[in-house]
Amino acid sequence: MTVATPSLAINGGPAELEGLPALPSWPRFGPEEERGLLEVLHSGAWGSTHGDVVATFEREFARSQQAEHAIALGNGTLALVAALRAAGVGVGDEVIVPPYTFIATAAAALFVGAVPVFADVDADSHLLDPAAVESVVTERTKAVIPVHLAGNVADMTAFAELGRRLGLTIIEDAAQAAGAQWEGRGVGTIGDLGTFSFQSSKNLSAGEGGIVTTNDKDLAGAVYSLVNVGRVPGGGWYQHDAVGYNLRLTEFQGAILRAQLARLPEQQQLRERNALALAEQLAGVEGVVVAPTDERVTAHGRHLFLFRVPGLGAQGLRDAAAAALAAEGIPAATGYVPLHRNGALLRESLALASKLGQPVPEADCPNADLVSSDTLWLTQSVLLGSEEQISAVGRAIAKVVGRADDLR
Ligand SMILES: *Cc1c(COP(=O)(O)O)cnc(C)c1O
């Protein structure tokens, strides 16, 4: 005789998170953010050309990532654009990016007149595969953008070596990885440049914002110029030695970011504890594959919690599983549509390349196709939950994956 397990909440059973407090909301703030905002307001120095809050945050963030230089700017997309331009990437160059990432990683290449070229990801980690990158390098390749997806860290030892050997600029897209480290080194300092985002969903946020990190003084100066209308560090107000944008942050954003940065280590520790507990709980669940962490990742950003459900994916039931998890009280996202399938990127790339008389390399990314069909994400605020909530999340995932027949 089989023992009946409770049916899924989506089919009328009890929700796994019912009776527990609501999962934490995001962002979190307190008196420090309020005080910082009011100080800027009353100072009258609302912009970073007149105050020193953004500059102070830049120094604090640089220290936290162990970077020699950090230049704040409007958002993570523009951080990538500034990093590419500072590195001299421009019209007709090729930039290698993973297809399993936010669209900005590839769009940034087009914004500087370069063609984004896709190299496949590793199916287990969802991270850009260095061997796949090497297989699509051409004489036009100028830069590679490994993405530290979900706060996990791409193989920076391999990418740094590849960059040196082939003379390519390595830009770390660390939009999801504030606080992450590879072999004890902060991300954003191992490649030539690193970029971060402080958009609302990120684990360090001011609503919008971004920053570029580097250990190279010349690259830092070039980024500063691009952010500050072509001015040079220490130069005159009307001395525009380069053509630059105005990409500056406001002091209000700087004030929030200073307070949020102070909260980050404790939040990161909590997310780490919860992610490890959840991974352990799911290790025994058939049909669930949690993205593994390389042992050289000495600090995981824990922005998202990624796991694959290959059996459900193969039956086309991943989206139904996400809906079933939502009914259990768990916000689970179905993640990215791979960028090598994005019509807008392909159209712009083709138009650009044909104008330049260049071929657009055909993307061959079966792993990105696979993981985009069978991956589920939990966002970072779930990982700020209590032990009790996390264990209920684990039970709900096990229940949903174990009752695939009920998802049809
Ligand atoms: C969020 C994000 C960006 C873009 O950052 P914005 O601040 O939203 O412009 C770039 N890359 C990745 C991987 C991201 O997650």
The ligand as a Gaussian input file, in Angstrom:
#p B3LYP/6-31G(d) Opt

LIG

0 1
 C       21.922000      43.450000     -13.866000
 C       22.929000      42.978000     -14.816000
 C       23.565000      43.838000     -15.746000
 C       23.110000      45.237000     -15.999000
 O       23.061000      46.058000     -14.895000
 P       22.043000      47.306000     -14.879000
 O       22.491000      48.056000     -13.657000
 O       20.675000      46.755000     -14.753000
 O       22.245000      48.083000     -16.113000
 C       24.597000      43.337000     -16.517000
 N       24.968000      42.065000     -16.425000
 C       24.377000      41.199000     -15.583000
 C       24.868000      39.793000     -15.520000
 C       23.335000      41.627000     -14.759000
 O       22.733000      40.750000     -13.944000

